[in-house]
């Protein structure tokens, strides 16, 4: 296994007159939890989207497990960026079952267990349109982790969760990391970073700096 699961080299992302990523170079070590802090608009989400292959860099390159990312192609990672897109007229379980049918890696029982792990009732018939913000975020995390990918990219995963929910999801992420999952997350909350992360970076004006 490569020492670094994600490697970013001199990454620049330009939007007209705005530089969202300003020559970012960083290597994220395999098997650890890495945190990125920064205010809204600092470039965190853009960096995550480029790592996931949702956006093309203006210049520079990104490697995942030593190989260049394929923009637009599915990457071997679990992703929570912004509000996950679910079918509102279906239950949470049916949404996950539909997504799981794409790769056919996991069983119905594993979907059930993942929903329970994030604090959702797998037998709940309520449509996602009726879910609270916190429930939608729990479902988004379930979708990201259900196939147990080696890498999780989580942009503000604690948004919308109450205090108990935050405690529960932190526990889930720690357990996944102990099983070998590498996690890169952003958070507005210093407590999340302190409780979870082995390394911390700060993004400001598209510039990424190592904090600890």
LOTILO-306925 format. One record per residue (C-alpha): x, y, z; chain; residue number from 0; residue in one letter. Coordinates in pm, whole numbers. Layout:
<rs>
<<X, Y, Z>, A, NUM, A>,
...
</rs>
This chain:
<rs>
<<0, 0, 0>, A, 0, X>,
<<125, 349, -89>, A, 1, X>,
<<236, 567, 201>, A, 2, X>,
<<13, 843, 67>, A, 3, X>,
<<-342, 777, -52>, A, 4, X>,
<<-391, 1127, -199>, A, 5, X>,
<<-115, 1344, -345>, A, 6, X>,
<<-181, 1695, -472>, A, 7, X>,
<<90, 1869, -674>, A, 8, X>,
<<87, 2246, -741>, A, 9, X>,
<<-289, 2248, -787>, A, 10, X>,
<<-446, 2564, -928>, A, 11, X>,
<<-817, 2615, -990>, A, 12, X>,
<<-921, 2942, -1149>, A, 13, X>,
<<-1274, 3074, -1193>, A, 14, X>,
<<-1259, 3387, -1411>, A, 15, X>,
<<-1105, 3645, -1174>, A, 16, X>,
<<-1104, 3418, -867>, A, 17, X>,
<<-829, 3175, -771>, A, 18, X>,
<<-999, 2903, -564>, A, 19, X>,
<<-685, 2690, -533>, A, 20, X>,
<<-353, 2874, -528>, A, 21, X>,
<<-67, 2630, -598>, A, 22, X>,
<<-176, 2372, -341>, A, 23, X>,
<<69, 2090, -273>, A, 24, X>,
<<-15, 1833, -6>, A, 25, X>,
<<17, 1460, 62>, A, 26, X>,
<<-239, 1280, 277>, A, 27, X>,
<<-95, 977, 451>, A, 28, X>,
<<-279, 646, 421>, A, 29, X>,
<<-466, 524, 729>, A, 30, X>,
<<-500, 856, 910>, A, 31, X>,
<<-769, 1120, 965>, A, 32, X>,
<<-681, 1454, 808>, A, 33, X>,
<<-870, 1775, 886>, A, 34, X>,
<<-901, 2097, 690>, A, 35, X>,
<<-1032, 2412, 856>, A, 36, X>,
<<-1121, 2741, 692>, A, 37, X>,
<<-1404, 2985, 646>, A, 38, X>,
<<-1667, 2954, 371>, A, 39, X>,
<<-1521, 3038, 33>, A, 40, X>,
<<-1165, 2955, 137>, A, 41, X>,
<<-1131, 2677, -120>, A, 42, X>,
<<-1194, 2364, 90>, A, 43, X>,
<<-1491, 2239, -110>, A, 44, X>,
<<-1320, 2312, -442>, A, 45, X>,
<<-1019, 2107, -331>, A, 46, X>,
<<-1246, 1820, -231>, A, 47, X>,
<<-1433, 1833, -564>, A, 48, X>,
<<-1104, 1821, -754>, A, 49, X>,
<<-982, 1525, -546>, A, 50, X>,
<<-1310, 1345, -618>, A, 51, X>,
<<-1286, 1413, -992>, A, 52, X>,
<<-1590, 1640, -1000>, A, 53, X>,
<<-1383, 1938, -1118>, A, 54, X>,
<<-1085, 1973, -1350>, A, 55, X>,
<<-778, 2160, -1225>, A, 56, X>,
<<-661, 2463, -1420>, A, 57, X>,
<<-308, 2329, -1367>, A, 58, X>,
<<-127, 2078, -1146>, A, 59, X>,
<<-217, 1717, -1081>, A, 60, X>,
<<-378, 1488, -824>, A, 61, X>,
<<-292, 1123, -765>, A, 62, X>,
<<-511, 871, -583>, A, 63, X>,
<<-312, 569, -466>, A, 64, X>,
<<-36, 669, -707>, A, 65, X>,
<<-258, 705, -1014>, A, 66, X>,
<<-395, 1016, -1181>, A, 67, X>,
<<-764, 1073, -1110>, A, 68, X>,
<<-1009, 1017, -1392>, A, 69, X>,
<<-1236, 1321, -1403>, A, 70, X>,
<<-1601, 1223, -1424>, A, 71, X>,
<<-1527, 856, -1356>, A, 72, X>,
<<-1625, 690, -1026>, A, 73, X>,
<<-1338, 690, -777>, A, 74, X>,
<<-1285, 429, -507>, A, 75, X>,
<<-1398, 658, -226>, A, 76, X>,
<<-1698, 757, -19>, A, 77, X>,
<<-1804, 1118, -61>, A, 78, X>,
<<-2014, 1372, 128>, A, 79, X>,
<<-1998, 1710, -42>, A, 80, X>,
<<-2282, 1960, 0>, A, 81, X>,
<<-2634, 1812, 15>, A, 82, X>,
<<-2636, 1452, -113>, A, 83, X>,
<<-2883, 1394, -395>, A, 84, X>,
<<-3145, 1140, -291>, A, 85, X>,
<<-3479, 1047, -446>, A, 86, X>,
<<-3722, 1225, -216>, A, 87, X>,
<<-4016, 996, -292>, A, 88, X>,
<<-3831, 689, -157>, A, 89, X>,
<<-3726, 580, 191>, A, 90, X>,
<<-3366, 606, 306>, A, 91, X>,
<<-3320, 230, 280>, A, 92, X>,
<<-3459, 217, -74>, A, 93, X>,
<<-3228, 501, -176>, A, 94, X>,
<<-2925, 313, -48>, A, 95, X>,
<<-3043, -14, -203>, A, 96, X>,
<<-3072, 159, -540>, A, 97, X>,
<<-2720, 305, -510>, A, 98, X>,
<<-2580, -28, -390>, A, 99, X>,
<<-2722, -202, -699>, A, 100, X>,
<<-2472, -12, -917>, A, 101, X>,
<<-2164, -192, -784>, A, 102, X>,
<<-2334, -494, -624>, A, 103, X>,
<<-2070, -511, -354>, A, 104, X>,
<<-2291, -529, -46>, A, 105, X>,
<<-2598, -718, 72>, A, 106, X>,
<<-2931, -589, 200>, A, 107, X>,
<<-2820, -687, 551>, A, 108, X>,
<<-2509, -471, 517>, A, 109, X>,
<<-2724, -174, 412>, A, 110, X>,
<<-2941, -234, 720>, A, 111, X>,
<<-2635, -247, 946>, A, 112, X>,
<<-2493, 74, 797>, A, 113, X>,
<<-2819, 261, 856>, A, 114, X>,
<<-2823, 143, 1217>, A, 115, X>,
<<-2459, 243, 1254>, A, 116, X>,
<<-2536, 607, 1168>, A, 117, X>,
<<-2846, 613, 1390>, A, 118, X>,
<<-3122, 560, 1132>, A, 119, X>,
<<-3397, 297, 1142>, A, 120, X>,
<<-3355, 75, 832>, A, 121, X>,
<<-3723, -20, 850>, A, 122, X>,
<<-3848, 340, 850>, A, 123, X>,
<<-4092, 385, 559>, A, 124, X>,
<<-4086, 765, 573>, A, 125, X>,
<<-3985, 926, 243>, A, 126, X>,
<<-3658, 1120, 239>, A, 127, X>,
<<-3861, 1437, 160>, A, 128, X>,
<<-3990, 1414, 519>, A, 129, X>,
<<-3644, 1372, 675>, A, 130, X>,
<<-3501, 1641, 900>, A, 131, X>,
<<-3170, 1802, 802>, A, 132, X>,
<<-2990, 1584, 1055>, A, 133, X>,
<<-3149, 1266, 917>, A, 134, X>,
<<-3048, 1361, 562>, A, 135, X>,
<<-2690, 1412, 675>, A, 136, X>,
<<-2688, 1076, 853>, A, 137, X>,
<<-2820, 916, 533>, A, 138, X>,
<<-2548, 1092, 333>, A, 139, X>,
<<-2282, 950, 563>, A, 140, X>,
<<-2441, 604, 538>, A, 141, X>,
<<-2425, 628, 158>, A, 142, X>,
<<-2056, 727, 174>, A, 143, X>,
<<-1949, 445, 408>, A, 144, X>,
<<-2180, 156, 318>, A, 145, X>,
<<-1938, -10, 74>, A, 146, X>,
<<-1646, 47, 313>, A, 147, X>,
<<-1424, 237, 66>, A, 148, X>,
<<-1056, 286, 156>, A, 149, X>,
<<-1096, 666, 141>, A, 150, X>,
<<-1366, 902, 271>, A, 151, X>,
<<-1392, 1265, 159>, A, 152, X>,
<<-1629, 1443, 399>, A, 153, X>,
<<-1710, 1812, 360>, A, 154, X>,
<<-1867, 1939, 684>, A, 155, X>,
<<-2009, 1596, 781>, A, 156, X>,
<<-2144, 1720, 1115>, A, 157, X>,
<<-2368, 1991, 966>, A, 158, X>,
<<-2729, 1960, 1078>, A, 159, X>,
<<-2653, 1710, 1355>, A, 160, X>,
<<-2748, 1770, 1716>, A, 161, X>,
<<-2498, 1718, 1997>, A, 162, X>,
<<-2577, 1347, 2032>, A, 163, X>,
<<-2558, 1299, 1658>, A, 164, X>,
<<-2214, 1458, 1646>, A, 165, X>,
<<-2093, 1222, 1921>, A, 166, X>,
<<-2234, 919, 1736>, A, 167, X>,
<<-2084, 1010, 1397>, A, 168, X>,
<<-1745, 1090, 1550>, A, 169, X>,
<<-1751, 739, 1701>, A, 170, X>,
<<-1837, 586, 1364>, A, 171, X>,
<<-1554, 771, 1189>, A, 172, X>,
<<-1302, 670, 1455>, A, 173, X>,
<<-1405, 305, 1422>, A, 174, X>,
<<-1377, 316, 1042>, A, 175, X>,
<<-1032, 470, 1073>, A, 176, X>,
<<-925, 199, 1316>, A, 177, X>,
<<-1033, -54, 1052>, A, 178, X>,
<<-800, 114, 801>, A, 179, X>,
<<-1011, 378, 629>, A, 180, X>,
<<-834, 705, 545>, A, 181, X>,
<<-1053, 1010, 609>, A, 182, X>,
<<-1012, 1365, 483>, A, 183, X>,
<<-1271, 1599, 634>, A, 184, X>,
<<-1347, 1966, 673>, A, 185, X>,
<<-1528, 2121, 967>, A, 186, X>,
<<-1620, 2460, 1107>, A, 187, X>,
<<-1604, 2307, 1453>, A, 188, X>,
<<-1268, 2301, 1630>, A, 189, X>,
<<-1401, 2023, 1854>, A, 190, X>,
<<-1440, 1788, 1556>, A, 191, X>,
<<-1086, 1856, 1442>, A, 192, X>,
<<-942, 1809, 1791>, A, 193, X>,
<<-1142, 1493, 1858>, A, 194, X>,
<<-1076, 1320, 1526>, A, 195, X>,
<<-776, 1441, 1330>, A, 196, X>,
<<-415, 1326, 1320>, A, 197, X>,
<<-311, 1613, 1092>, A, 198, X>,
<<-468, 1956, 1050>, A, 199, X>,
<<-445, 2204, 763>, A, 200, X>,
<<-591, 2551, 718>, A, 201, X>,
<<-725, 2680, 389>, A, 202, X>,
<<-734, 3056, 337>, A, 203, X>,
<<-776, 3229, 3>, A, 204, X>,
<<-699, 2909, -182>, A, 205, X>,
<<-369, 2855, 5>, A, 206, X>,
<<-333, 2539, 215>, A, 207, X>,
<<-103, 2548, 521>, A, 208, X>,
<<-15, 2270, 765>, A, 209, X>,
<<-124, 2362, 1119>, A, 210, X>,
<<-14, 2051, 1311>, A, 211, X>,
</rs>
